[in-house]
């Protein structure tokens, strides 16, 4: 991805991937289920200076990260279905080799230095977020997943997203704790848009 293309991605409106917001209902929506932050949330001093919403291309690297590129999109709303603007959405995950951007992950497996490992996006008035990242891969003892943290003025939601239909899900201790409804709320289902796998997961805080 060239510098101009990257700049366009980072600044482009997410209107093309938007879906209609559920109308405000008398009964509040069920909040997205929370999950543990895990041991590898990268503290600020562990992150790249480049910590935007494109985890595949890191400033200063001549190549893109390994793995299958995907787009993770969605909308942050409150329990009444109203978009939440100014929410800071963070994601972090292991690279295609199964290594995290964290000093505590000291396994011998080489880390993909081109993978940003952590990124963030601040929602606009429409509450939408968008990331360019890689399809998550298994980590020792865990099914593929992406960590997500949503920080608003009122609360912080920490959760994990899973691949729908992934065989390893049923063997994952955290996934198994979720009810059927909760699983559906944090599962990623893909469709091809503009030649790339794209998933939309709305986050209710």
C-alpha positions in Angstrom: 0.0 0.0 0.0 1.5 3.3 -1.0 1.7 6.3 1.2 -1.1 8.1 -0.6 -3.3 5.0 -0.4 -2.6 4.5 3.3 -3.4 8.1 4.0 -6.7 7.7 2.1 -7.6 4.6 4.2 -6.9 6.3 7.4 -9.0 9.4 6.6 -11.8 7.8 4.5 -15.3 8.0 5.9 -16.7 4.7 6.9 -20.0 5.5 5.3 -19.4 2.7 2.7 -19.4 0.0 5.4 -22.2 1.6 7.5 -25.4 -0.2 8.4 -28.5 1.4 9.6 -28.6 1.9 13.4 -31.3 0.0 15.2 -34.1 2.5 16.1 -34.3 3.4 19.7 -36.5 0.8 21.5 -38.3 0.8 24.7 -36.2 -2.1 25.9 -32.5 -1.5 26.1 -30.1 -3.6 24.0 -28.0 -6.2 25.7 -24.4 -4.9 26.2 -21.6 -6.7 24.4 -20.2 -9.4 26.8 -17.0 -8.5 28.5 -13.9 -10.6 28.6 -10.5 -10.7 30.3 -7.9 -8.2 29.0 -5.4 -11.1 29.0 -1.7 -10.9 29.9 -0.5 -9.2 26.7 -2.2 -5.8 26.5 0.7 -3.7 25.3 1.4 -0.7 27.6 2.1 2.6 25.8 5.9 2.2 26.1 5.6 -1.2 24.3 3.7 0.1 21.3 5.0 1.5 18.0 4.8 5.3 17.6 2.6 4.3 14.7 -0.5 3.1 16.5 -3.3 4.0 14.1 -6.1 1.8 12.7 -3.9 0.1 10.0 -2.1 -2.8 11.7 -0.8 -4.2 8.5 1.4 -1.3 7.4 3.7 0.1 10.0 5.6 3.3 9.5 9.3 2.7 8.7 8.7 -0.8 7.4 9.2 -1.6 3.7 6.8 -4.5 3.7 3.4 -5.3 4.9 2.7 -7.7 7.7 2.3 -11.4 7.0 -1.1 -13.1 7.2 -4.5 -12.7 5.5 -5.5 -9.1 5.4 -9.1 -8.4 6.7 -11.2 -5.3 7.5 -12.8 -5.2 10.9 -15.6 -2.6 11.1 -18.6 -1.8 13.2 -20.4 0.8 15.3 -20.3 1.7 19.0 -23.7 2.3 20.5 -25.2 2.7 23.9 -27.9 0.4 25.2 -30.6 2.3 23.4 -29.0 2.0 20.0 -27.6 5.6 19.9 -24.2 6.0 18.3 -21.4 6.9 20.7 -19.1 9.5 19.3 -15.6 10.1 20.7 -15.2 6.5 21.8 -11.6 5.2 21.6 -11.7 1.7 20.2 -8.4 -0.3 20.7 -7.5 -3.7 19.3 -4.5 -5.9 19.8 -3.7 -9.5 18.7 -0.8 -11.8 18.0 0.9 -11.7 14.6 0.7 -14.4 11.9 3.5 -16.3 13.8 1.5 -16.3 17.1 3.6 -13.6 18.8 2.2 -10.6 20.7 3.7 -7.1 20.8 4.5 -7.5 24.5 7.7 -7.9 26.4 6.2 -10.7 28.4 5.8 -12.8 25.3 9.4 -14.1 25.2 8.9 -17.3 23.3 11.5 -18.4 20.7 9.0 -17.9 17.8 10.2 -14.9 15.8 7.9 -11.9 15.9 6.7 -10.3 12.6 8.3 -6.9 12.9 6.0 -5.5 10.2 2.9 -6.1 12.2 1.8 -3.2 14.3 0.2 -5.5 16.9 -1.9 -2.7 18.5 -4.1 0.0 17.0 -6.8 2.4 17.8 -9.6 4.4 16.2 -11.8 7.2 17.6 -15.4 7.1 16.5 -17.1 10.1 14.9 -20.7 11.2 15.3 -21.9 8.0 13.6 -20.1 5.9 16.2 -18.4 3.8 13.6 -14.9 2.3 13.7 -12.7 0.6 11.1 -9.5 -1.4 11.2 -7.2 -3.0 8.6 -5.6 -6.0 10.2 -5.0 -9.7 9.8 -7.2 -12.7 10.3 -6.4 -13.9 13.8 -4.5 -17.1 14.2 -4.3 -19.6 17.0 -2.2 -18.9 20.1 -1.0 -21.7 22.3 -4.0 -22.7 24.4 -6.4 -20.3 22.7 -8.6 -20.2 19.7 -8.0 -17.4 17.2 -9.3 -14.1 18.6 -8.9 -10.3 18.6 -8.8 -8.3 21.8 -11.0 -5.2 21.9 -11.2 -2.3 24.4 -13.8 0.5 24.0 -13.2 3.6 26.2 -16.0 6.1 26.5 -16.5 9.0 29.0 -18.7 6.7 31.1 -17.2 3.3 31.0 -14.7 0.9 29.5 -15.6 -2.3 27.7 -13.0 -5.0 27.3 -14.0 -8.0 25.1 -12.7 -10.5 22.6 -13.9 -11.3 19.1 -13.9 -14.8 17.6 -14.1 -16.4 14.1 -17.6 -17.8 13.5 -17.4 -21.5 12.8 -13.7 -21.9 13.9 -13.2 -25.5 15.1 -11.0 -24.5 18.0 -13.7 -22.3 19.5 -15.4 -25.2 21.4 -12.1 -26.1 23.1 -11.5 -22.5 24.2 -12.2 -21.9 27.9 -13.3 -18.3 27.5 -15.5 -19.0 24.4 -17.2 -21.9 26.1 -18.4 -19.6 29.0 -20.5 -17.5 26.6 -24.1 -18.1 26.0 -25.4 -18.6 22.4 -26.6 -15.0 22.3 -23.2 -13.7 23.6 -21.3 -15.8 21.1 -23.3 -14.4 18.3 -22.5 -10.9 19.5 -18.7 -11.3 19.4 -18.3 -13.6 16.4 -16.8 -12.3 13.2 -18.6 -13.3 9.9 -17.0 -12.3 6.7 -18.1 -11.1 3.3 -15.9 -9.9 0.4 -16.0 -6.2 -0.2 -13.7 -4.5 -2.7 -11.8 -7.8 -2.9 -11.0 -8.1 0.8 -12.7 -10.1 3.6 -14.7 -7.7 5.7 -16.6 -8.2 9.0 -18.9 -5.9 10.9 -19.2 -6.3 14.7 -21.3 -3.7 16.5 -20.2 -3.0 20.1 -22.8 -2.1 22.7 -21.4 -0.3 25.8 
